[in-house]
Amino acid sequence: MTGSPTETEFHFEPLASGHDRAAFCCGVAALDRYIEKQARQDMKKGVAAVYVLTPDGKTIAGYYALSQYSIKLRDLPPEVAKKLPKYPAVPATLLGRLAVSQEFRGRRLGEHLLFDALRQCLSTSKLIASVAVVVDTKDDSGACFYKKYGFQELPNIARRLFLPMATVEMMFDSNASR
């Protein structure tokens, strides 16, 4: 993602009161409602960290939300679970929501949001352990988006995907060497 035009046109920052949440529209009512009505409350209550992508410090071009999470070892694919300690659950990071405003579609901002979220997850995992990033997709289109970046389906849990943190680390190591 280095050198992409989005890096000069947009910047990431934590959601704040000066962002125009009411104007955000991605076309998915639940995601629009979340940023407008719930995201700031979740931040205040310490249940989510919400980051926005903005061109001007007010307009929200896109956003994502991260939270701590745990995943039952039995819910992971056997080939992944066998490499982990035999605890009932292991720590993970939940990418709870990710959305791009309709006004900014077609500029690869979804990818930009995802890579920033993954970078945050990786950085945080060095301070507070996390073996994977977990995402619940809203539909098949969302699942396809995440699968392009290596997310895998969890057995027996519809539309729940995960990406091992080791894979995230390799993604950024390979990008740094380019």
Sequence and secondary structure as in RCSB ss.txt:
>XXXX:A:sequence
MTGSPTETEFHFEPLASGHDRAAFCCGVAALDRYIEKQARQDMKKGVAAVYVLTPDGKTIAGYYALSQYSIKLRD
LPPEVAKKLPKYPAVPATLLGRLAVSQEFRGRRLGEHLLFDALRQCLSTSKLIASVAVVVDTKDDSGACFYKKYG
FQELPNIARRLFLPMATVEMMFDSNASR
>XXXX:A:secstr
 TT HHHHH EEEE  TTS  TT   S HHHHHIIIIIHHHHHHTTS EEEEEESSSS  SEEEEEEEEEEEGGG
S HHHHTTS   SEEEEEEEEEEEE GGGTTSSHHHHHHHHHHHHHHHHHTTS  SEEEEE SSHHHHHHHHTTT
 EE TTSTTEEEEEHHHHHHHHHHHHT 
